[in-house]
Amino acid sequence: MEDASAIVRYADNRKVSMWLRDRFPSPYTLYDAEAFLLAVAQQDPRTAFAVATNREAIGGIGLELGRDVHRFTAELGYWLGEPFWGQGIMTEAVRHFTDWAFGHLELHRIYANVFSGNIGSARVLEKAGFECEGRLRASVFKSGRILDQLLYAKVKDGIA
Protein backbone atom coordinates (compact mmCIF):
# COMPACT_ATOMS: atom_id res chain seq x y z
CA MET A 1 0.00 0.00 0.00
CA GLU A 2 2.98 2.31 0.42
CA ASP A 3 3.11 2.60 -3.39
CA ALA A 4 -0.46 3.90 -3.72
CA SER A 5 0.29 7.63 -3.64
CA ALA A 6 3.12 7.33 -6.18
CA ILE A 7 0.88 5.28 -8.46
CA VAL A 8 -1.76 8.01 -8.33
CA ARG A 9 0.86 10.71 -8.96
CA TYR A 10 1.93 9.10 -12.25
CA ALA A 11 -1.22 7.23 -13.34
CA ASP A 12 -3.57 10.19 -13.03
CA ASN A 13 -2.46 11.63 -16.36
CA ARG A 14 -4.54 11.68 -19.53
CA LYS A 15 -1.36 11.23 -21.61
CA VAL A 16 -0.93 7.85 -19.88
CA SER A 17 -4.54 6.64 -19.82
CA MET A 18 -5.26 7.59 -23.44
CA TRP A 19 -3.13 4.64 -24.61
CA LEU A 20 -4.60 2.09 -22.18
CA ARG A 21 -7.83 0.17 -21.98
CA ASP A 22 -10.79 1.85 -20.35
CA ARG A 23 -10.46 -0.40 -17.29
CA PHE A 24 -7.45 1.79 -16.38
CA PRO A 25 -9.32 4.56 -14.56
CA SER A 26 -9.17 8.20 -15.62
CA PRO A 27 -9.06 10.14 -13.42
CA TYR A 28 -6.96 7.74 -11.33
CA THR A 29 -7.68 8.09 -7.61
CA LEU A 30 -6.17 6.81 -4.38
CA TYR A 31 -9.14 4.43 -4.14
CA ASP A 32 -8.24 3.01 -7.59
CA ALA A 33 -4.60 2.50 -6.58
CA GLU A 34 -5.52 0.79 -3.31
CA ALA A 35 -8.07 -1.49 -5.03
CA PHE A 36 -5.47 -2.43 -7.64
CA LEU A 37 -2.83 -3.19 -5.01
CA LEU A 38 -5.28 -5.35 -3.03
CA ALA A 39 -6.10 -7.34 -6.18
CA VAL A 40 -2.41 -7.81 -7.01
CA ALA A 41 -1.69 -9.06 -3.49
CA GLN A 42 -4.17 -11.89 -4.09
CA GLN A 43 -2.78 -13.00 -7.46
CA ASP A 44 -1.52 -16.56 -7.75
CA PRO A 45 0.71 -16.66 -9.63
CA ARG A 46 1.70 -13.03 -9.27
CA THR A 47 1.74 -11.47 -12.74
CA ALA A 48 1.58 -7.72 -12.02
CA PHE A 49 4.56 -5.73 -10.77
CA ALA A 50 5.68 -2.17 -10.20
CA VAL A 51 8.21 -0.44 -12.38
CA ALA A 52 10.13 1.54 -9.79
CA THR A 53 13.11 3.71 -9.02
CA ASN A 54 14.95 3.26 -5.73
CA ARG A 55 12.43 5.67 -4.18
CA GLU A 56 9.00 5.05 -5.70
CA ALA A 57 6.76 3.21 -8.12
CA ILE A 58 6.70 5.02 -11.48
CA GLY A 59 4.66 2.58 -13.55
CA GLY A 60 3.47 -0.96 -13.86
CA ILE A 61 3.89 -4.08 -15.95
CA GLY A 62 1.94 -7.30 -16.00
CA LEU A 63 0.49 -10.25 -17.83
CA GLU A 64 -3.03 -11.49 -18.34
CA LEU A 65 -2.70 -15.25 -18.61
CA GLY A 66 -4.59 -17.05 -21.35
CA ARG A 67 -7.06 -19.85 -20.71
CA ASP A 68 -8.22 -22.97 -22.50
CA VAL A 69 -6.40 -23.31 -25.85
CA HIS A 70 -4.53 -20.08 -25.05
CA ARG A 71 -3.15 -21.40 -21.75
CA PHE A 72 0.50 -21.08 -22.87
CA THR A 73 -0.03 -17.48 -24.03
CA ALA A 74 -0.26 -14.23 -22.10
CA GLU A 75 -1.06 -10.63 -22.97
CA LEU A 76 1.47 -8.03 -21.82
CA GLY A 77 0.40 -4.65 -20.53
CA TYR A 78 2.43 -1.78 -19.11
CA TRP A 79 2.44 1.91 -18.36
CA LEU A 80 5.03 4.45 -17.23
CA GLY A 81 4.74 7.89 -15.68
CA GLU A 82 5.26 10.66 -18.21
CA PRO A 83 8.38 12.19 -16.55
CA PHE A 84 10.20 8.91 -17.29
CA TRP A 85 9.31 8.53 -20.97
CA GLY A 86 12.10 8.34 -23.53
CA GLN A 87 14.77 7.07 -21.13
CA GLY A 88 14.71 3.38 -22.08
CA ILE A 89 13.19 2.39 -18.74
CA MET A 90 10.18 0.58 -20.16
CA THR A 91 12.21 -1.15 -22.88
CA GLU A 92 14.45 -2.63 -20.19
CA ALA A 93 11.47 -3.49 -18.00
CA VAL A 94 9.72 -5.29 -20.87
CA ARG A 95 12.89 -7.14 -21.84
CA HIS A 96 13.63 -8.34 -18.29
CA PHE A 97 10.00 -9.05 -17.44
CA THR A 98 9.38 -11.19 -20.52
CA ASP A 99 12.61 -13.12 -19.89
CA TRP A 100 11.45 -13.70 -16.31
CA ALA A 101 7.95 -14.74 -17.46
CA PHE A 102 9.29 -17.27 -19.96
CA GLY A 103 11.57 -18.70 -17.28
CA HIS A 104 9.07 -18.85 -14.40
CA LEU A 105 5.65 -19.28 -15.97
CA GLU A 106 4.56 -21.98 -18.37
CA LEU A 107 4.37 -19.66 -21.38
CA HIS A 108 5.37 -20.06 -25.00
CA ARG A 109 4.08 -16.73 -26.36
CA ILE A 110 3.63 -13.21 -24.99
CA TYR A 111 1.79 -10.62 -27.04
CA ALA A 112 0.78 -6.98 -26.76
CA ASN A 113 -1.69 -4.81 -28.62
CA VAL A 114 -0.71 -1.20 -29.30
CA PHE A 115 -3.28 1.43 -30.30
CA SER A 116 -2.43 3.03 -33.63
CA GLY A 117 -0.60 6.29 -33.01
CA ASN A 118 1.24 5.05 -29.93
CA ILE A 119 4.64 5.12 -31.57
CA GLY A 120 6.52 5.08 -28.27
CA SER A 121 4.95 1.82 -27.15
CA ALA A 122 5.57 0.19 -30.55
CA ARG A 123 9.24 1.16 -30.29
CA VAL A 124 9.46 -0.25 -26.75
CA LEU A 125 8.22 -3.61 -27.95
CA GLU A 126 10.44 -3.68 -31.04
CA LYS A 127 13.54 -2.83 -28.99
CA ALA A 128 12.57 -5.53 -26.47
CA GLY A 129 12.54 -8.20 -29.21
CA PHE A 130 8.85 -8.32 -30.09
CA GLU A 131 7.81 -8.63 -33.73
CA CYS A 132 4.86 -6.87 -35.31
CA GLU A 133 2.57 -9.60 -36.58
CA GLY A 134 -0.14 -7.44 -38.04
CA ARG A 135 -2.68 -4.66 -37.86
CA LEU A 136 -6.12 -5.26 -36.37
CA ARG A 137 -8.21 -2.78 -38.33
CA ALA A 138 -10.88 -0.74 -36.56
CA SER A 139 -10.62 -3.04 -33.54
CA VAL A 140 -11.00 -0.65 -30.57
CA PHE A 141 -13.09 2.32 -29.55
CA LYS A 142 -11.08 4.74 -27.41
CA SER A 143 -11.67 8.40 -26.58
CA GLY A 144 -14.54 8.68 -29.01
CA ARG A 145 -12.62 7.22 -31.96
CA ILE A 146 -12.32 3.89 -33.71
CA LEU A 147 -8.66 2.87 -33.82
CA ASP A 148 -6.55 0.15 -35.33
CA GLN A 149 -4.25 -1.91 -33.12
CA LEU A 150 -0.84 -3.27 -33.91
CA LEU A 151 -0.27 -6.83 -32.70
CA TYR A 152 3.22 -7.54 -31.37
CA ALA A 153 4.44 -10.88 -30.05
CA LYS A 154 7.50 -12.63 -28.71
CA VAL A 155 7.81 -16.41 -28.74
CA LYS A 156 9.94 -18.33 -26.28
CA ASP A 157 13.28 -19.47 -27.69
CA GLY A 158 13.11 -23.01 -29.01
CA ILE A 159 9.40 -22.79 -29.92
CA ALA A 160 8.50 -22.82 -33.61
Sequence and secondary structure as in RCSB ss.txt:
>XXXX:A:sequence
MEDASAIVRYADNRKVSMWLRDRFPSPYTLYDAEAFLLAVAQQDPRTAFAVATNREAIGGIGLELGRDVHRFTAE
LGYWLGEPFWGQGIMTEAVRHFTDWAFGHLELHRIYANVFSGNIGSARVLEKAGFECEGRLRASVFKSGRILDQL
LYAKVKDGIA
>XXXX:A:secstr
 TTHHHHHHHHS HHHHTTS TTS SS  HHHHHHHHHHHHT SS  EEEEE SS EEEEEEEEE  GGGTTEEE
EEEEE GGGTTSSHHHHHHHHHHHHHHHHS  SEEEEEEETT HHHHHHHHHTT EEEEEEEEEEEETTEEEEEE
EEEEE TT  
